[in-house]
Amino acid sequence: MMPESTFALTHEESTGLRGLATRLSETRPALVDELNWLAACRSASCRLPTRLRERLRTFRHDPGPDGVLLLRNLPGADDVPPTPVESDSVERAATLSASVISAVSMELGELIAFRNEKSGALVQNVVPVPGQEAQQSNAGSTVLALHTENAFHPRRPDYVTLLCVRSDHESTAGLRTASVRRAVEGLDDRTREVLRQPRFLTDPPPSFGQPEGAAKPHPILTGDPDDPDVRVDFHATRPVDDEAERAARLLERCLDTVAESVRLVAGDLAVLDNRVALHGRTAFVPRYDGGDRWLHRTFIHLNHRRSRVLRAPLGHVLD
């Protein structure tokens, strides 16, 4: 991780954040997905430690060359329960850790979720699940390909946050990130041109219930040619022709060249700008003994109004 992309809370700041999160966890109805609790969390996010709020605001203005911000020394629960093992695990209760990630997320934008993904929960658990080790998903433990989160969706998250509740036994699991801002420098003009054309298809996961063939062609790169946004999942995105295939493979190689990996420990929170930074995971070996790797995850929109047609009034879950 680049030094300028890391921000460590002081002991005093971490203690202050713990107090704020504790009060949130005790705020009725103490359920993350309830509107009244979310309103309290939105208000509490304004009272995060000053330096933390300033760093988040700076990142929101410009995510830097890597598109990643690593926050360290965030408070964790004193008595962490066993790591969940069930599929589609979520965090409905406003635990201390769930309150921390929610408050930090709310300082960046609005929490959102997708109804067909983990039942629309706003704080989701990323944990290994027995029998799903080889899956290209948050439930797997094999190498996870670099991807834009929900690349198939027109209202995909602007930011993704990952809070480490517990690291894996051997501390071998690494969060891989790669910035298109760095990778684009390795692309020739023709490759950039092809990647900016609607010659790629990204299929949604089966849980979204879309019929086969429903995916529409889209470009991988959009916006400023020299500072583009990126939309690709190297597991789920399919080029429609040979030239597009070559362009996608070259982009993947360039991203692999600039990719970095960080081993998250309890109290680390990674903020990923989903428009410029792709992410994935290195492999690890779960034991399913209650002590496996456990992350909380949230999705964030900067412009909540843009998704209004897909949400209930004042809601946060997209249909």
N, C-alpha and C positions, 0 to 999 in steps of 0.2 A: 504494500500500500504506500502510495506517495506520501511523504511527510506532511505536505500541506493539506492532505485529505483526511487527516486524523485530528480529532479534537478530544482531549481528555478533561473530564470534569474534575475539579478539585474535591477534596474530602468534604469541605463545607458545602459546595454546590451539590454533591451527591446526597448529602444529608438533607439539604433543603428539598431536593426533588423527591426523596423518600417520604418526607412529611407531606408534600403535596399529593403524591400518589396514594399514600395511606388514607388521607382524607377522602380522596376520590373513591377508593375501594369501599369506604364506609357510607358513601352517599347512596341513599335509596333511589331506585330499587336495586342498586349494585349489580346491574346487568348491562354489559357493554352495548348491546343492540337497542336498548330502550332510549326513546327520544329525550326523556327528562335527564337521564344520565349523560347522554351525549351533549346536551346543553350545558350541564355542569362541567363536563370535560373541556368543552370549547372555551368556557370562561377560565378554567384553571390553566389552560395552555398559555394564557397571557401572563401567568405568574411563574413561568419557568425561570430558572436562574438567568440573569441578564446576559451573561456571556454566551450561554447556550442559545437564547433567542436571537442574539446578534449573529451567531454563526449559522443558524438555520436560515435566517433572513438573507445572509450573504449567499448561501448555497442556492436558495430559491432564485435569487437574481442571476447568478451564473454558477453552474455546477462545476466549473473548472475543466481542465483537459481530460480528467478521468470520469467525470459524471458520478462520482461516489464520494460520500462523506461517512467516515467511520467515527462514531461517538464511543468513547470508552469511559469506564468507571461509573456506569449508571447503576442505580441501586437494584439489587435482586432480593427475592424472598429469602428469609432466613431458613425456612423449612420447605424446600422444593419437593412437591409430591413426585411419585414415580412418573417417568416419561410415558405418555399415552402410547398405545400400540394399535388402536382401532383406526380403520380407514376413515378419511374425511373428518379427522379430529379438529375441533374448534374450541375457542375459549369464550364461552358466553358470560361467565362470572367476571365481575370487575376485580380480579386479583391485583396484587401490587404490580406484577409484571405487565399485566394487560392494561392497567391504568397508566403505567409509564409509557408504553409504546403508543397508546391512544393519545395522550397529552402531547407528546412530541410530534405525532402525525398531524394533529389538529393545528399545530403552529405552522405547518407547511401548507395545509389546504383542508379539504373535507374528506373524511373517511368514506370509502365506497366499497361495495362488494357486488358480486354477480350471483343472482338467485340460483343459478345452476352450478355454482362452484362452492362446495363446502356449505351448502344450504344457506348461502347468503350471509354467513357470519362475518362481522367486521374485523375480528381478531381471529386468525386461523393458526393452527399448529402445523408446523413442518416437522414431521417425525417419521422415522422408518417404520414400515408396516410389514409384518411377516407375510411372506409369499409375494411381495411386490418389489423385491430387491432390484430386479432388472428393469423396472419401469422407468420411462423418461418422465418422471413426475416428482412432486415433493415428497411422495411416499417411498421413493426408491433410495438405494444406497450405492448404486453404480455411478459412473461418471455421468453427469447431467450436462447435455449439450448447451452451449451458449444460446441465449434466446432473449428476445424482448418479451416481457410478461404479457400474456394474452394478446399475442401479435395478430391473431385472427379478428379481434374485436375493434369496431370503429371507435369505441369509447374506452380503449384500454387505459390503464392507470398512467398518470404522469410520473408518480413516484411509487416505489415499493420500499417498504422498510422491513428489516429482519432483525429481531432482538434475540440474542442468545440467552436462553434460560439455563441450558446445560450443554456443554461440549461433549463430543463423543469420547469413548473410553480412552482411545489411543491418541487423541488430539491430532488425527490425520485428516479429517474432513475439512476441506478448504472451500471458502466461497470464492469462486472465480468471477472476475469482472473484466470487461474489455470495452474500451471507449471507441466509438466510431470517429470521434474527433481526432484520435491518434491514428486509427487504422486507415482513414481516407487518404492520408499522405502517401500510402503505398499503392494507390490505385491509379492506373492510367486514365486518360480522358475518355476513351471509348468504354471502358468498364464502368466508369461513373455514369456515363450516359445510359447504358443498358440498365443499370440498377435503378435509375430514375424513371424507368418505363414500367407500365402495368403488365409485367410478364412473369408474375409470381403468384402462387396460390398458397394460402395458409389455412389448413383445415382446423376447425374447432375440435376439442375433445368430445367424445361421445355423450358426455353428461349434458352438453348444451342442446342436444336433440335436433340438430340441423340435419336435413336430408343429405345424402351423398351428392356431391356435385354442386352444393349451394355456395361454396367459396367463390368469391369474385376476384379477378386478377387485380393486383396492387403493386406499386413500386416498393422497393426496399428502402431507397433513400428519397427523402423529400426535403423541401426548404432550400436554404442557401447551399449551392453546390460545394462551397469550401467549408461549410459548417452544417452538415445535414442532420436531420433527424433520421432514425433508423427503425425499421419494422421488419423483423425476421425471427424465425425460430428454426435453427438449423436441423431440428428433428422433424418439424411439421410443415415447413415451407417448401413448396415444390416449384422449380422453374418450369415454364411452359415450353421451352425450346432449348436447343444445345447452346446457343450463345448466352442465353440467360443462365444456364447451368454453369458455364465457365466463369461468368461474372460472379455468381454467388460463391463458387468455390474459392475464387481469388479473394473475395471479401473475407471469407471464413479464415483463410490462411493469414491474411493481414491482421485480423482480430486475434487469432491465436498468438501471433508474434508479439502483440502489445498487451496480451492478457496478464493479469496479476492474480495472485491467490493470497487470501488471508485466512488464518485459522481463528475463528471467533471463539471467545471465551465468555463465560457468564458475565453479563453487564456490558457487553459490546452490542451496539446497535448500528447496523449499516443502512444508510439511506442511499437509494439508487435512483438516479434520474432515468426513468424508463424510456426517455426519448433519445438519449445518447449513449447510455451504458447498457450493454448486455450482461447477463449473469448466468452462471452455471455452478456446478459443484464437482469437486474431486470425489473419488470413491472412498468409502469407509466400510467397516464391518460391524454391523449392529449385533448386540447380544440378546436383546429383548428381555432384559432383566430389570427394567425400571430405571436404568442409568444411562440410556442412550441419548444421542444428540437430540436437542429439543429447541426449536426456534419458534417465536411468534412472528406472524407476518401481517402487514396491513397494506392496503392499496389506497392511493390518495389522488384526488382530482384537484387541479388548480382552479378550474372554472366549473363549479357545480351546476351552473345554469345550463351548460351545454348538454347535460344528460337528463334534463328534466323530463323529456318525453318518454324516457325509459324507467322513470321512478314514480312512486306514489308521492303525493304532496308532503314535503319536508322529509321524505325518505332518503335512505342512503344505499338502497339495494337496487341494482339495475336488472330489469327483466330481459 
